[in-house]
């Protein structure tokens, strides 16, 4: 009888959790938002940061500017959350992460280089221990090579 009561309680709790409405990012075309998470039980606030952003990377750059401005005026928060056309953007000291949900899994969109700039993860050269050492660039043309047609 005891196990039946525990099972019924667990099923009820899972049912209530499944009914909880997921928070969705706004789908406004080209609009970049900063997201302020509300207190426990409150909905987050979406504050407009920039209009006419052609890609999510541009929105991430605007959010990085906001993050750095707050740090320069004495703020201590290293992370910022944003939203762009239905996706959430998370920026921290490690780089830029994207997700469809506010609390779901994230994937890395941009990583920090050795000097703190943001770059695509495949463009970063790393030392043997995994630390970033430089951003790859187009190779310099060889001045002694014959011109290509």
N, C-alpha and C positions, 0 to 999 in steps of 0.2 A: 504494500500500500504506500509505503514511504517513497519508493522509486517512481510510482505512478504520479505522485504529487510533484516530485522534482521534475519529472519529464513534462508534465503539464505546465509548470512554471517556465521551464526553458523554452517550450514551444510558444508560449504567450510572449515572452521577452523577445524572441526572434521575430515574431509577427509584428510587434510594435516597432522594432528596429527597421524592419523592411518597409514600413509605412512612412518612415522619416523621409521628407523631401530632400533630394540632393540639391545643393547650391550650384547653379549654372552661371557661367560667365556670360556677360552681355554679348550679343552678336552684332552690335552696331558696326557697320563697315568703316574701317580706317580709324576707329577711336581707341585710344590707349587709356586704360584705367589703372589707378593704384587701388589695391584692395586692403581695407582695414578690417580685420576680423573683429567682430563684435564680442561682447562679454558672453559668458556661457549661456547658451540658449537664444542669443540675439543673432539676427542675420548680419552678414558682413556689409560694409558700405563700399560702394564703387565710386571713387573720385576721379573725374576726368583729368588726365595729364596732358594729352595732346590729341589733336584732330589730324586727319589726312595722313595717317601713317600707312605707307604702301605695303609693308611686310611686318611680320611679327618681330624680326630682328631690330627694326627701327623702334618699335615700341619698347623692346628690351633696352635699347640704348637710352631712350628717354627715362625709363625707370632707373637705370644705373646712374644717370645724372641726378635724379631726385635723391637716390641713396647717398651719393657722394656729397651733395649739398647739405643734407641733414648731418652727416658725419663732420663736415667742416664747421658747422655752427655749434658743435658740441654734443650732438646726438651720440648714442652708444649702440643703437640697433644696427646690426650688420646685415640683416636680411630685409628684403622688400618683396611683396607679392603684388602682382599685377594681373590684368586680364586684357585679352585682345581677340576679338571675333570668335568667342566661344571657347577659348583656351586660357588656362591660367599660366602665368609666368612667375617663376620663383628665382630670385637673384640673391646669391650669398657670396661669401669669400671664395667659394669653389668655382663659381660660374653661373650659368643660366640653365634652368631646368624648366621643362614644359609638361603640362598635364591637362587632361580633359576635365578632371575633377579637383576640387580644392584639397581633398584628403587622400586622393588615390596615388597610384604609382607615377613616378616622374621619369622622364628621360632627359639626358644631357644634350643641350642644343649648342652651348658655347662653354668653353673652358678658359681659365685664366692662364695667361702666359707668365713667364718668370718675372716680368715687370708689372704685372697686375692688369694688363689689357685683356680684352675678351677676344677670342678667336675660335674658329671652328675646331673641334677636337682633333681632326685629322691633320691640321696644319701645324700642330705643336710638336716640336722635336723634344724628346725627353732623354735625360741621362739614364744610365743603367739603373739607378735607384728609383726612377720614375718621376723625378722632379723635372718640371719644364725648364728648358734652357733657351729656347728661341722660337720664333715664328718662322716657318719656312717662307721663302720668297722665290720669285722667278730667278733663275740663274742668270748671272751677268753674261752677255754675249762675248764670245771669244774674239778679240780684235784681230787675231791672226788668221781666223777661219775665213774661207772664201764666202762671198755673199750668196745667200740662197735665192733661187729664182722665184 
